[in-house]
């Protein structure tokens, strides 16, 4: 009787597991299948475009995988702990640099933030790291260079560090006026994989290949990053091919082109709901720029979307009190707009 009642649920459980583990690949396949039903020629063209784009970015993709895996195998992400010691000015500067330049794993960011705040690290330094971290890291720099060019990659890196400094100093001065004490929600402690890096940072082992466990860690991370990047870039290039095919360039130019403030402001706001993933967003922005999107609007889209994407926003909301969350959003959007404006002025000079 028990088996009979449980049997019908097995297909549903299997489908849920399949979707949870492979939803990005399934979404790509579903999109391609729908396109094939209505336009088989476009489906073939999109498939070719995706394959050629992946091949074009392969050298940068491989380098980014090696960088990310090296950071995990050596324990270089433990260096992040050193950014949160010293005077406030030093902490804010180092935290912004650490957030914008360090290859810190996404799963460790939220526990790390909880650990830092619970240990009494000033919110100004934590905010500097928190704002800069989602925007750029070494592997993202390599891929941004491959997809959008070196100038854009440098601008995005400077935007990440600049956003961290802007947020950190803003919080520092607001904190001196009061109102930002005890930022964590009740019951949030200092657990998690990221917290240990601050409480008891381990030494970095640069020659990781001399240790079997670290070689194995390198291999596991390389496989994980390869699968992660492959699925998201496949989806992104597929969407880019459809955008290039069906979205008129004149429309993009009219809405997001030009040299005024409106395209940058719109790019900032659109980046919040439309942002899929840091790696997936790169080809989409590249396609929009090819159709006439202003460079400043593209940078604002990437910065605003990276910091305020739905997963990141939900994590922040769950971690800190509402007033800190609203400040986080305000700093993210205003900083992204400023970064886009400055980049736009630079490209026009």
C-alpha positions in Angstrom: 0.0 0.0 0.0 2.8 2.4 0.9 4.7 1.7 -2.3 1.5 2.2 -4.3 0.8 5.6 -2.8 4.4 6.8 -3.2 4.9 5.7 -6.8 2.9 8.5 -8.4 5.0 11.1 -6.6 8.3 9.8 -8.0 8.0 11.3 -11.5 7.2 14.7 -9.9 10.1 14.4 -7.6 12.4 13.4 -10.5 11.2 16.4 -12.5 11.7 18.8 -9.7 15.2 17.5 -9.1 16.0 17.6 -12.8 14.8 21.2 -13.0 16.6 22.3 -9.8 19.9 20.8 -10.9 19.8 21.6 -14.7 17.3 24.4 -15.1 19.8 26.6 -17.0 20.5 23.9 -19.6 16.8 23.1 -19.8 15.9 26.7 -20.3 18.4 27.0 -23.2 17.0 23.8 -24.8 13.4 25.0 -24.3 14.1 28.3 -25.9 15.8 26.7 -28.8 13.0 24.3 -29.3 10.4 27.0 -29.2 12.4 29.0 -31.8 12.7 25.9 -34.0 8.9 25.4 -34.0 8.3 28.9 -35.4 11.6 29.5 -37.4 13.8 26.5 -38.0 16.4 28.6 -39.9 16.7 31.0 -36.9 17.1 28.1 -34.6 20.1 26.9 -36.6 21.5 30.4 -36.9 21.2 30.8 -33.1 22.9 27.5 -32.5 25.8 28.4 -34.8 26.1 31.8 -33.2 26.2 30.3 -29.7 28.9 27.8 -30.7 31.0 30.4 -32.5 30.8 32.8 -29.5 31.8 30.1 -27.0 34.7 29.2 -29.3 35.7 32.9 -29.5 35.7 33.3 -25.8 37.3 29.9 -25.0 40.8 31.3 -24.2 39.4 33.8 -21.8 37.1 31.2 -20.4 39.9 28.8 -19.7 42.0 31.5 -18.1 39.2 32.6 -15.8 38.6 28.9 -14.8 42.3 28.6 -13.9 42.3 31.8 -11.9 39.2 30.8 -9.9 40.5 27.3 -9.2 43.9 28.6 -8.2 42.4 30.9 -5.7 40.5 28.0 -4.0 43.4 25.6 -4.2 46.0 28.0 -2.7 43.6 29.5 -0.1 44.2 33.0 -1.5 40.7 34.0 -0.5 41.9 33.9 3.1 43.8 37.1 2.4 40.4 38.8 2.6 40.6 38.8 6.4 43.5 41.3 6.3 41.3 44.0 4.8 39.3 44.4 8.0 42.0 45.5 10.5 43.3 49.0 11.2 41.9 52.5 11.1 38.5 53.2 9.5 40.1 54.8 6.4 42.5 51.9 6.0 39.7 49.4 6.4 37.4 51.1 3.9 40.1 51.3 1.3 41.3 47.7 1.7 37.8 46.4 1.9 36.9 48.1 -1.4 40.0 46.8 -3.0 39.4 43.3 -1.6 35.8 43.3 -2.8 36.7 44.5 -6.3 39.9 42.4 -6.9 39.6 39.2 -4.8 38.3 35.9 -6.2 36.0 35.3 -3.2 33.4 32.5 -3.6 29.8 33.6 -3.8 28.6 31.1 -1.2 31.0 32.6 1.4 30.1 36.3 1.0 26.9 36.3 3.0 28.3 34.3 6.0 31.4 36.4 5.9 29.3 39.6 6.1 27.4 38.1 9.0 30.6 37.1 10.8 32.2 40.5 10.3 29.2 42.5 11.6 28.7 40.1 14.5 32.4 40.5 15.5 32.0 44.3 15.6 33.8 45.2 12.3 32.4 48.7 11.4 29.6 48.7 8.9 31.5 51.2 6.8 34.2 48.7 5.9 31.7 45.8 5.5 29.6 47.9 3.2 32.6 48.8 1.1 33.4 45.1 0.6 29.8 44.1 0.2 29.1 46.6 -2.6 32.4 45.9 -4.5 32.4 42.2 -4.3 29.5 41.2 -6.7 30.8 43.5 -9.5 34.2 42.3 -10.3 36.8 39.6 -9.6 39.9 38.4 -11.6 38.0 35.7 -13.5 35.2 38.2 -14.3 37.9 40.7 -15.5 39.3 38.1 -17.9 35.9 37.3 -19.4 34.9 41.0 -19.6 38.0 41.7 -21.5 37.2 38.8 -23.9 33.6 39.9 -24.5 33.5 43.7 -24.1 37.2 44.7 -24.4 40.0 45.7 -22.0 38.8 49.3 -21.6 35.4 48.1 -20.4 37.0 45.6 -18.1 39.2 48.3 -16.5 36.2 50.6 -16.2 34.2 47.9 -14.5 37.0 47.2 -12.1 37.3 50.9 -11.2 33.6 51.1 -10.8 33.6 48.2 -8.4 36.3 49.7 -6.2 34.8 53.2 -6.5 31.4 51.9 -5.5 33.0 50.3 -2.5 34.7 53.5 -1.4 31.6 55.6 -2.0 29.5 53.3 0.0 32.0 52.8 2.8 32.6 56.5 3.3 28.9 57.3 3.1 28.1 54.8 5.8 31.1 56.0 7.9 29.8 59.6 8.0 26.2 58.5 8.5 27.3 56.2 11.3 28.9 59.1 13.1 25.5 60.8 13.1 23.9 57.7 14.7 21.2 55.4 13.4 23.3 52.6 12.0 24.2 50.7 15.1 23.4 47.0 15.4 22.7 46.5 11.6 22.1 42.7 11.8 18.6 41.2 12.3 17.9 39.4 15.5 19.3 35.9 15.6 21.9 36.4 12.9 25.2 35.0 14.1 28.7 34.6 12.7 28.4 31.1 11.3 29.1 29.9 7.8 32.0 29.0 5.6 33.0 32.6 5.1 33.1 33.5 8.7 36.0 31.1 9.5 38.2 33.0 7.0 38.0 36.0 9.3 38.0 34.3 12.7 40.9 32.0 12.0 42.5 32.8 8.6 44.8 30.0 7.3 48.1 30.6 5.5 48.1 30.7 1.7 49.9 27.8 0.1 51.1 29.2 -3.2 52.7 25.9 -4.4 49.4 24.0 -4.1 50.5 21.3 -6.6 52.8 19.8 -4.0 49.8 18.7 -1.9 47.4 16.0 -3.1 44.4 17.4 -1.3 44.9 20.8 -2.9 45.4 19.4 -6.3 42.2 17.6 -5.9 40.5 20.8 -4.7 41.8 22.5 -7.8 40.3 19.8 -10.0 37.0 19.9 -8.3 36.8 23.7 -8.5 37.9 23.7 -12.2 35.1 21.3 -13.1 32.5 23.2 -11.0 33.5 26.6 -12.6 33.6 25.1 -16.1 30.1 23.7 -15.8 28.8 26.9 -14.2 30.3 29.2 -16.9 29.3 26.9 -19.7 25.7 26.8 -18.9 25.3 30.5 -18.2 27.3 31.6 -21.3 25.4 29.2 -23.5 22.1 30.7 -22.3 23.5 34.2 -22.7 24.8 33.8 -26.2 21.6 32.1 -27.2 19.6 35.1 -25.9 22.0 37.5 -27.6 21.5 35.8 -30.9 17.7 36.2 -30.6 18.1 39.8 -29.5 20.2 40.6 -32.5 17.7 38.9 -34.7 14.4 40.2 -33.4 15.2 43.5 -31.6 15.7 46.3 -34.1 18.9 48.3 -33.6 16.9 51.5 -34.1 14.9 50.7 -31.0 17.9 50.1 -28.8 19.6 53.2 -30.1 16.4 55.3 -29.4 15.9 54.0 -25.9 19.5 53.3 -24.6 21.7 55.2 -27.0 22.8 58.8 -27.0 24.9 60.9 -24.7 22.3 62.2 -22.2 21.5 61.2 -18.7 18.3 59.3 -19.6 20.0 56.2 -21.2 22.3 55.8 -18.2 19.5 56.2 -15.7 17.4 53.7 -17.7 20.3 51.3 -17.8 20.7 51.5 -14.1 17.0 50.8 -13.4 16.7 48.1 -16.0 19.7 46.3 -14.6 17.9 45.5 -11.4 15.1 43.2 -12.8 16.8 42.1 -16.0 20.1 41.0 -14.6 20.5 37.2 -14.9 24.1 36.5 -13.8 27.4 38.3 -13.9 28.8 36.1 -16.7 25.5 35.9 -18.6 25.1 39.6 -18.6 28.3 40.3 -20.5 27.2 38.9 -23.9 23.8 40.6 -23.6 25.4 44.0 -23.0 27.8 43.3 -25.8 24.9 42.7 -28.2 23.1 45.8 -27.0 26.2 48.0 -27.5 26.6 46.6 -31.0 23.0 47.8 -31.7 23.6 51.3 -30.3 23.5 51.1 -26.5 25.6 53.8 -24.8 28.7 52.5 -23.1 27.8 54.3 -19.9 24.3 52.7 -19.9 26.0 49.3 -20.4 28.3 49.8 -17.4 25.5 51.1 -15.2 23.4 48.0 -16.2 26.2 45.7 -15.2 27.1 47.4 -11.9 23.5 48.0 -10.7 22.4 44.5 -11.8 25.4 42.8 -10.1 24.8 44.4 -6.8 21.0 44.4 -6.7 20.3 41.1 -8.5 17.4 39.2 -6.9 19.5 36.5 -5.1 21.8 39.2 -3.7 19.0 41.4 -2.6 17.1 38.6 -0.9 20.3 37.6 1.0 20.9 41.2 2.1 17.3 41.6 3.2 17.5 38.4 5.3 20.7 39.5 6.9 20.3 43.1 7.9 17.6 45.4 9.3 15.4 47.3 6.8 17.1 50.7 7.1 20.5 49.1 6.2 18.9 47.3 3.3 17.4 50.5 1.9 20.7 52.2 2.3 22.4 49.3 0.5 19.9 49.7 -2.4 20.3 53.5 -2.5 24.1 53.3 -2.6 24.0 50.6 -5.2 21.8 52.5 -7.7 23.4 55.9 -7.2 26.9 54.5 -7.4 26.0 52.5 -10.6 24.5 55.7 -12.2 27.6 57.7 -11.2 29.9 55.0 -12.7 28.0 54.9 -15.9 28.0 58.7 -16.2 31.8 58.9 -15.6 32.5 56.1 -18.1 30.2 57.8 -20.7 32.1 61.1 -20.3 35.4 59.2 -20.6 34.4 57.5 -23.9 33.3 60.8 -25.3 36.5 62.7 -24.4 
